[in-house]
Amino acid sequence: MTEKILENFSIAQICESGQCFRMEEMQDGRYRVIAGNRYLELEQQGKVVRFDCSEVEYQNFWRHYFDIETDYGAIAAQINPNDRYLTAAVQTAWGVRILNQDLWEMIVTFLISQQNNIVRIRRCIKNICEAYGETKTASNGVSYYAFPTPQALAGLEEDDLMACNLGYRSKYVVRAAKAVSSGEVDLAWIGSLNYQKARTELLKLFGVGEKVADCICLFALHHLDAFPVDTHIRQVMEQHYKRGFPNRRYKGIRGIMQQYIFYYELHESEK
């Protein structure tokens, strides 16, 4: 067990922010997350967060995964105090952080996310992991499934993932797997590119549009200037930013602003 006191961190908000679909609440305020082939359970009481892993594993992987090194308080302080909407958004979504997730996993995840809702996305990801992911055992004895590798999916027919409830998205994922497995798409190279160049390369993948490319850039490559625009964000722009979002003010952190807005809209819609 590794215990940390963290500011501007809420595991509940991160879980519900729509960027990770293999994180879930268990019971009694405990959460579990599967990242690639790693498994973690954690819990939070106020600012105290307990990670069910060694200090070494926390420092080597989870610290970076949860973006602990970034000062989100300083980022929130940059919000224009006269912007009532964004101020309200960050007051609600104060504990959201941008995760550092695996590029391949995010490509598949956001290909699946198109014209889909969070509950169904979670189910689709769960289905393909159970069908094609390697079975693992965590240090506490829990059995789980790693995220399937490109090679595990590359031999499938384009419609095979319909059995996992992917529908028409099946061909997107299978074609992406074939492209990565064959070397036609080099994930390490894409990971080395700046935001605009990485986005351009991702748009070459079958089924990847602008919103999906920006989600991948933000949640996998940590390009914090990426600003995915979906229906929720478009409606906010039309209602609160008729002259356009203040991109210049938030240059380099626009993606964090997007997450504050997205979480706020999801939260408010439940009222």
C-alpha positions as CSV (number, residue, x, y, z in Angstrom):
1,M,0.0,0.0,0.0
2,T,1.3,3.4,-1.0
3,E,-0.3,6.5,0.6
4,K,-0.1,10.0,-0.9
5,I,-1.7,13.3,-0.1
6,L,-2.8,14.8,-3.4
7,E,-4.3,18.2,-4.3
8,N,-6.8,18.6,-7.1
9,F,-7.3,14.9,-7.4
10,S,-10.6,13.0,-7.4
11,I,-10.6,9.3,-8.4
12,A,-14.4,9.5,-8.6
13,Q,-14.3,12.4,-11.0
14,I,-11.5,10.9,-13.1
15,C,-13.5,7.6,-13.4
16,E,-16.6,9.5,-14.6
17,S,-14.8,11.9,-17.0
18,G,-15.2,9.8,-20.1
19,Q,-11.5,9.4,-20.9
20,C,-10.9,5.9,-19.4
21,F,-13.3,2.9,-19.8
22,R,-11.4,0.3,-17.7
23,M,-11.8,2.2,-14.4
24,E,-14.7,1.4,-12.2
25,E,-16.0,1.8,-8.6
26,M,-16.1,-1.5,-6.7
27,Q,-17.6,-0.9,-3.3
28,D,-17.1,1.1,-0.2
29,G,-15.4,3.9,-2.2
30,R,-12.7,1.6,-3.7
31,Y,-11.9,1.8,-7.4
32,R,-10.0,-0.5,-9.7
33,V,-8.3,0.4,-13.0
34,I,-6.7,-1.8,-15.6
35,A,-4.2,0.0,-17.8
36,G,-2.8,-2.1,-20.6
37,N,-1.7,-5.2,-18.7
38,R,-1.5,-3.6,-15.2
39,Y,-4.1,-3.7,-12.4
40,L,-4.5,-1.3,-9.5
41,E,-7.0,-0.9,-6.7
42,L,-7.1,2.5,-4.9
43,E,-9.3,4.5,-2.5
44,Q,-9.5,8.1,-1.4
45,Q,-10.5,9.9,1.7
46,G,-10.3,13.6,1.3
47,K,-6.8,14.4,0.0
48,V,-5.4,11.0,1.1
49,V,-5.2,8.5,-1.7
50,R,-4.1,4.9,-1.0
51,F,-2.7,3.0,-4.0
52,D,-2.7,-0.8,-3.6
53,C,0.8,-1.1,-5.0
54,S,4.4,-0.7,-3.9
55,E,6.2,2.7,-3.8
56,V,8.4,1.5,-6.7
57,E,5.4,0.6,-8.9
58,Y,3.7,3.9,-8.0
59,Q,6.8,5.9,-8.9
60,N,7.5,3.9,-12.1
61,F,4.0,3.8,-13.5
62,W,1.0,5.1,-11.7
63,R,2.4,8.5,-10.8
64,H,2.8,9.2,-14.5
65,Y,-0.4,7.5,-15.4
66,F,-2.5,9.8,-13.1
67,D,-0.4,12.9,-14.1
68,I,0.5,13.6,-10.5
69,E,3.5,15.7,-11.5
70,T,1.3,18.4,-13.1
71,D,0.1,21.3,-10.9
72,Y,-3.6,21.4,-11.7
73,G,-4.2,24.1,-9.1
74,A,-1.9,26.4,-11.0
75,I,-3.7,25.6,-14.3
76,A,-7.1,26.2,-12.7
77,A,-5.8,29.6,-11.5
78,Q,-5.3,30.7,-15.1
79,I,-9.0,30.7,-15.8
80,N,-10.4,34.1,-16.5
81,P,-12.4,35.1,-13.3
82,N,-14.9,36.9,-15.5
83,D,-15.7,33.7,-17.3
84,R,-18.6,32.5,-15.1
85,Y,-19.2,29.3,-17.1
86,L,-15.6,28.0,-17.0
87,T,-15.2,29.1,-13.4
88,A,-18.3,27.0,-12.5
89,A,-17.0,24.1,-14.6
90,V,-13.7,23.9,-12.7
91,Q,-15.4,24.3,-9.3
92,T,-17.4,21.2,-10.2
93,A,-14.6,19.2,-12.0
94,W,-11.7,20.3,-9.7
95,G,-10.4,16.8,-9.3
96,V,-10.2,15.7,-13.0
97,R,-6.8,15.0,-14.4
98,I,-5.7,14.0,-17.9
99,L,-4.5,10.4,-17.8
100,N,-1.4,9.2,-19.6
101,Q,-2.8,6.1,-21.3
102,D,-1.5,3.6,-23.9
103,L,-1.7,4.8,-27.5
104,W,-2.9,1.6,-29.0
105,E,-5.6,1.2,-26.3
106,M,-6.8,4.8,-26.9
107,I,-7.0,4.3,-30.7
108,V,-9.2,1.3,-30.2
109,T,-11.2,2.9,-27.4
110,F,-12.1,6.0,-29.3
111,L,-12.8,4.2,-32.6
112,I,-15.4,2.3,-30.5
113,S,-16.6,5.6,-28.9
114,Q,-18.1,6.9,-32.1
115,Q,-21.9,7.3,-32.0
116,N,-21.8,5.5,-28.7
117,N,-22.5,6.2,-25.0
118,I,-20.2,5.6,-22.0
119,V,-22.1,2.5,-20.7
120,R,-21.9,0.8,-24.1
121,I,-18.3,1.8,-24.7
122,R,-17.4,0.2,-21.4
123,R,-19.2,-3.0,-22.3
124,C,-17.5,-3.2,-25.8
125,I,-14.1,-2.7,-24.2
126,K,-14.9,-5.4,-21.6
127,N,-16.0,-7.8,-24.3
128,I,-12.9,-7.5,-26.5
129,C,-10.6,-7.8,-23.5
130,E,-12.3,-10.9,-22.3
131,A,-12.3,-12.4,-25.8
132,Y,-8.8,-11.4,-27.0
133,G,-6.8,-10.1,-24.0
134,E,-4.3,-12.2,-22.1
135,T,-5.5,-13.5,-18.7
136,K,-3.5,-12.0,-15.8
137,T,-3.4,-12.3,-12.1
138,A,-2.9,-9.3,-9.9
139,S,-0.7,-9.3,-6.8
140,N,-3.8,-9.6,-4.6
141,G,-5.0,-12.7,-6.5
142,V,-7.6,-11.0,-8.7
143,S,-7.9,-12.4,-12.2
144,Y,-8.2,-9.8,-15.0
145,Y,-7.7,-9.4,-18.8
146,A,-5.0,-7.3,-20.4
147,F,-5.9,-5.1,-23.3
148,P,-5.6,-7.1,-26.5
149,T,-2.5,-6.4,-28.6
150,P,-2.7,-5.4,-32.2
151,Q,-1.4,-8.8,-33.1
152,A,-4.2,-10.5,-31.2
153,L,-6.8,-8.6,-33.4
154,A,-4.9,-8.4,-36.7
155,G,-5.9,-11.9,-37.8
156,L,-9.6,-11.3,-37.5
157,E,-12.1,-10.8,-40.3
158,E,-13.5,-7.2,-40.4
159,D,-16.9,-8.2,-39.0
160,D,-15.6,-10.5,-36.2
161,L,-15.8,-7.9,-33.5
162,M,-19.5,-7.5,-34.1
163,A,-19.8,-10.4,-31.7
164,C,-18.3,-8.1,-29.1
165,N,-21.1,-5.6,-29.8
166,L,-18.9,-3.2,-31.8
167,G,-21.3,-3.1,-34.8
168,Y,-19.9,-1.2,-37.8
169,R,-16.9,-0.1,-35.7
170,S,-15.6,-3.7,-35.9
171,K,-13.9,-3.0,-39.3
172,Y,-12.3,0.2,-37.9
173,V,-10.6,-1.7,-35.1
174,V,-9.6,-4.7,-37.2
175,R,-8.1,-2.5,-40.0
176,A,-6.2,-0.5,-37.3
177,A,-4.8,-3.7,-35.8
178,K,-3.7,-4.9,-39.2
179,A,-2.0,-1.6,-40.0
180,V,-0.1,-1.5,-36.6
181,S,0.8,-5.2,-36.7
182,S,2.2,-5.0,-40.2
183,G,4.3,-2.0,-39.4
184,E,2.4,0.2,-41.8
185,V,1.5,2.4,-38.8
186,D,4.4,3.0,-36.3
187,L,2.9,3.9,-32.9
188,A,6.3,4.7,-31.4
189,W,6.9,7.2,-34.2
190,I,3.5,8.8,-33.8
191,G,4.2,9.1,-30.1
192,S,7.3,11.1,-30.9
193,L,5.5,13.7,-33.0
194,N,4.1,17.1,-31.9
195,Y,0.4,17.6,-31.6
196,Q,-0.4,18.8,-35.2
197,K,1.8,16.1,-36.8
198,A,0.5,13.3,-34.6
199,R,-3.1,14.4,-35.3
200,T,-2.4,14.4,-39.1
201,E,-1.0,10.8,-38.9
202,L,-3.9,9.6,-36.8
203,L,-6.4,11.0,-39.3
204,K,-4.9,8.6,-41.9
205,L,-6.3,5.6,-40.0
206,F,-9.5,4.2,-41.3
207,G,-12.4,5.5,-39.2
208,V,-10.5,8.2,-37.4
209,G,-12.1,11.7,-37.7
210,E,-11.1,14.9,-36.1
211,K,-12.8,14.4,-32.8
212,V,-11.4,10.9,-32.4
213,A,-7.9,12.0,-33.4
214,D,-8.1,14.8,-30.8
215,C,-9.2,12.4,-28.1
216,I,-6.3,10.1,-28.9
217,C,-3.9,13.0,-28.8
218,L,-5.2,14.2,-25.5
219,F,-5.7,11.0,-23.6
220,A,-2.8,8.9,-25.0
221,L,-0.1,11.3,-26.2
222,H,-0.8,14.0,-23.5
223,H,-1.0,16.8,-26.1
224,L,-2.7,19.2,-23.8
225,D,-3.6,21.6,-26.6
226,A,-5.9,19.0,-28.2
227,F,-9.6,20.1,-27.8
228,P,-12.0,17.3,-28.8
229,V,-15.3,18.7,-30.0
230,D,-18.4,16.4,-29.6
231,T,-22.1,17.2,-29.3
232,H,-21.7,18.4,-25.6
233,I,-18.8,20.7,-26.4
234,R,-20.4,22.1,-29.5
235,Q,-23.5,23.0,-27.6
236,V,-21.4,24.7,-25.0
237,M,-19.5,26.7,-27.6
238,E,-22.8,27.8,-29.2
239,Q,-24.3,28.8,-25.9
240,H,-21.4,30.3,-24.0
241,Y,-18.7,31.2,-26.5
242,K,-20.5,32.6,-29.5
243,R,-17.3,34.5,-30.5
244,G,-15.3,31.4,-30.2
245,F,-13.4,29.7,-27.3
246,P,-10.5,31.9,-25.9
247,N,-7.8,29.6,-27.4
248,R,-5.0,32.1,-27.1
249,R,-5.5,32.5,-23.3
250,Y,-5.5,28.7,-22.8
251,K,-2.9,27.8,-25.4
252,G,-1.1,24.6,-24.2
253,I,-3.9,23.6,-21.7
254,R,-7.0,23.7,-23.9
255,G,-7.5,20.0,-23.4
256,I,-7.7,20.4,-19.6
257,M,-10.3,23.1,-20.1
258,Q,-12.2,20.7,-22.4
259,Q,-12.2,18.1,-19.7
260,Y,-13.5,20.5,-17.1
261,I,-16.3,21.5,-19.5
262,F,-17.1,17.9,-20.5
263,Y,-17.3,16.7,-16.9
264,Y,-19.4,19.7,-15.9
265,E,-21.9,19.0,-18.7
266,L,-22.2,15.4,-17.8
267,H,-22.6,16.2,-14.1
268,E,-25.1,19.0,-14.8
269,S,-27.2,16.9,-17.1
270,E,-27.9,14.4,-14.3
271,K,-29.6,17.1,-12.3
